[in-house]
């Protein structure tokens, strides 16, 4: 036996026994038996294959009830009383709807609003967008070029959207915005390896998908909100509970508010279907790749936030859980999006991003003493 073979066998005997974390699937190319495994930890594969949350659909999309005329009139009247988006938002929308939209033209519009300018520069110079270049940016068109048009529009919306909170619902509103931002962050990370066009829209849609909940908090009396929270806490399906108590769902309210705020038609369509990805095939969903990204982002977020936390959104909607995709839809989604579901490093990156977001919401996630 040669000296090289003797050394290799000796090292093999000294290698510690590999213990894999629950839900861990070794990445391709990593040898487990008799070898040191450098990467360990949970992966997204667990969410797609062994997620115990998989169950029957919570709300049949082919049996959606209609809104009674009296309820529709009341909801319409209440939404009309919500402040509209500022005029500069309408100008920005017109620019972005033009096929020749440029960072320069949008930048000249934004620079007229000093508050909006500050928000754009702050986001552009944050750690999330300085990975490519370490140099800070003080020029709005250059900042837009770094962020991308859709990410810029998302930041603009957050800056300009009227504040629908009050003394009674402020904590609930903060939970909804945290949820929207966490889903937007995860969606952007999931869409990064994908090959479909306009990947940045996944983040924009994620930011806006639940705006109907803001309407519910703003227009419904406290007694109705308490009834809704109790119904969801008891295990009733969220959309069924909303319709049974309010006569409409946050999807209905979201589409109507999107019209009132002149949000893009694509956003309204996304709001309409954002709870149906687990029931519809990819060939029947509007923007199927972005819809699957959004649904997977919800599964990941609720898993990460339930790991030691008791809420993902908190308050009224805190007990609601998304259902896992069917095996067929899961397989199609992973293949289409090219998500590295077997990488513990990718999973860890997502968790770190969500943990960093928590730092911006100290009222919801107080620092440990």
N, C-alpha and C positions, 0 to 999 in steps of 0.2 A: 504493500500500500504506500503510495507516494506521500510526501510531506504535505502537499497542498490538500489532498483528500483528508488526511488526518486532522488538519486545522479546521476544515469545513465541517466535519462531523463533530468536532469538539465545540465549535460555535453553535451548531444546531442543538446540542444537548443543553447548552447554557441559555438558550433563548427562552424567555418566560412564556408561560401558557397564556394564550390570547383569550381575553374575555371581552366579548362584544357587547356594546350597550344595547338595551332594548330597542327594537325597531331599526337597528343598524344593518345596512346591506353593504358589504364591501364594494368599493368602487371597482370598475373594470380594470384589470391589470394588477390589482393588489392581491398578492398571494397570502392566504391566511395560515394554512396548515404549516407548522414548523418555522414560521417566519415572524419577524416583528411587524406589527401593523402600525404604521405611523399615523394613520388617520382613523379615528374612532369617534363615534357619536351618532345621534339620531339622524335620519335622513327623511326626505319627503316621500320616499317609497312607502313608509309606514302609513302615511295619511291616505295614500291612494289604494293600498291593498288591504290593510288590516285595521282601518279606522273603525272603532266600535260605534261611531255615530251614524253609520250607514243604516238606513231604515226606509220605510215606505215614504213616497212623496208626501210632503206636508200640506200641499194645497194644489188641487188639480187645475192646471192651466186651461184645460178644455171644458171646465165647468165654472168659469168665473161669473159671479152674479153681477147684475147691472146695478147702478146707483139709482136710487129713487129720486124723482124729480125734485122733491122738497129738499132732500139732502144735498143734491147737486147745486141747487140755487143758493143754499146757505154757504156751502163750501166756496162757490164762485165769488159770492159777496165778500166773504172773509179774506180770500186771497187778493181781491182787488184793493183791499184796505192795506195790504202789506206794501211798504215803500218799494217803488220800482228801482231797478239798477240805474246808476247815474248815467247821464248822457254820454260820457266818454266811453262807457261800456258798449253802447250802440255803435259808436264810431269805430271802436276796436273790432267789433264783430264784422262790420262792413269791410274793414281792411283784410281780416283773416279769411273771409269768404271769397276774396278775390284770388284767382289762381296765380296772379303775379305778386302776391303778398311777399314783402321783404322785411328783414329785420330793420332796415333803415327807415322805411316808411312807418312801421309800427313804433319804432323808437321815437320818432319825431312826435307822434301822438302822445306817447307815455310821458315824455319829458315835460309836457305842459302841466302835469300833476306831480308836485314834489313828493307827496306821500307815496304815490304809486312808484315813483322812481326809486325811492329809498327801499321799498319792499323788493323790487326787482334786483337791485344791486346787492342787497343783503343775501338773498337766495343764491344768486350767482356766485358770490364769494364764500359761500358756506362749504363745509368739508365735502358735502355730497356731490358738488359740481366742480371741485378743484383738483380732481384726481388726474386729469389730463395735463393741466397747466397749473403750476403753483403760483403764478402771478395773479394778483388781484385785478379786478376790472372796475373802471370808473366810467366807462362809456356804455350808454344804454343799448345801442345797436349791437355792440360787441357782446354785451351781457345776454341779449336775446339770442344771438348766434350760439352762444355756449349752452344756454338753457334749452333751446329749441322752441318753436312757435307754440306747440301745444302745452308744454310745461310752463311757458310764460303766461299763456291764457289761464291756466289753472291758478297761478299765483295772483294774477290780476283779479280773477273772480273772488278769491279769498279776501283780497284787499278791499274790493268794492262792494261785496254783498252786504246788504243792510243787516244790522244786528237784530235778530229776532228773539234775543234773550231778555229776561226780566228777573226781578228778585226771586220769583218762585221757580223758574225753569232753568236758570243759568247753569246749574251743575249738570243738568241733563243735556243741555246744548253743548257744553264742553265735552261730554262723553261722545256725542255724535260727531263732533269735529275731530276728536282724537281717532275715532273709528275710521272716519273718512281718510284722514291723513295716513294712518297705518296701512289701510288697504291700498292707497295710492303708492306708498313706498314699496310694498311687497309686489304690487302689480308691475311697477317699473322694473324691479329686479327679475321677475319671472319673464317679462317680455324681452329682456336684454338679449338672451341667446336665440330668440325666435327670428324667423325669416320673413314674417309678414310685414307689409308696409305700414307706415304711420304707427310704429310701436309706442311712441310717446303718448298717443291718445288713450292708451290703457290707463295711464295715470290720471288724465283729465277726467275720464268717465268714472273712475273710482272715487274721485273727489266729490262728484256730483250725484252719485247714484242714490243716496239716501236723503236728499234734500226735502222729500215729502215728510220726513219725521219732524223737521223743523216747523213745518206748517202745523202739524198735529199739536206740537208743544205750544205753538203761538196762538192757535185759535180755539182749542178745546178747553172747557172748564176743568178745574182741578179734580172734581169728582169723576169725570169721564176718564181722565188720565190715570187715576187711582184704580178704577175698574179694569182698565186695559192692562196695567202692570200686574194686577192680581191674576187676571186670566192667563197671561203669558207665563207668570211664575208657576201657575198650577199645571202647566204642560200643554195648554192649548196652542195650536199652531198660530204663529204670529199674524199672518194675513187673515186667517179666519177670525181671530180675536178682534183685529182692527175692524173688519167689516161688521161683525156681530154687534159691536159696541158703538162704533162711530157711523156705520153705514157706508164707509169707504175705506180704502187702504192707503198706506203711505205711497204706494205706487201711483194711485190716482192723484193724490195731492201733489206728488213730485212732478208729474207731467203737466199739471195745471200751473204750478209755480214756474216751471221751465218756460211755459208759454208767456206768463206774465213778465218774467225776467228776460225774455227774448234769448234764451239759450239756444244753441244750434240744434237743428232738427235731429242730428245724430245722437245728441245727448238725450232728447226726449224718447227716442226709440230704445236707447240703452236702458233708461229708467224703466220703461215698460216691461222689459224682459229680464231684468237683472236677477230675479228670483227663480227663473225657470230653466237654468242651465242643467240642472240635474234631471229634468224631465224631457227636454227636447233634444233631438239629434243635432249634430253640428250643421247638417245641411238645411235645417229649418230655423236657425237662430240668426238674428241680425248681428253682424260683426262677430262671428263665432269664436275667432281666436281671442279677441278682447273679452268676450263673455266668459270663456273658459279661464282666462287669466284672472278675471275678477272673482270667479267662484273658487278657484284654487287658493287665491289670496285670502278669502274668508276662512277656508278650512285651516290654512296655516296660521292665521292670526288667532283664531279661537283656540288652537292647540297651544301656541306659544303663551298666550295671555292666561289661559286656564292652568298653566303649569305654575302653581303657587299663587295665582290670582283668582279672584272670584267673579271677574267681569271682563267682557270684551268691549261692550258699549256702556254698560252700567244702567242703573235706573230702570225705566219701563221695559226696554228691550234687552236687558242684561241676560235673561234666561234663555233667549232664543239661540238655537244652534243650527248652522247650515248642515245639510245632509251631504254625505260623500257622493261623488259621482258614481254612476254605474261603471262596472268593469270595462264595458265597451267604450264609454265616453272618456274614462280615465286613460285608457290605452291610446285613443285617438288624440286626446289633448297632449299627452306627453310626446307622441310622435310628431304632431304638427308644430308644437312649440319648442321642441328640442330642449326641454327642461332637464337639467342634470339631477334627476330625482335620487340617484344613488350616491350623491356626493355629500358627505357630512360637512365639508367646508362650506358649500353653498348654503346648507341649512343654517350653519352657524352665522354666516354673513347676514342672512335675513333676520335672525334673532338679535344680533348686535344692532342692526338698523332700527328695529322696533324698540329696543331698550334705550337707544339714543333719543328716539322720539319722546319717550316717557319723560325725559328730562325737561321737555318744553311744557309739560303738564304737571307741575308739582302739586297742584290742587287735587289732581286725581291719583297721582302716584307720589305721595310724600316721601322724601329721602329718609332712609333708615337712620335712626339716631346713632 
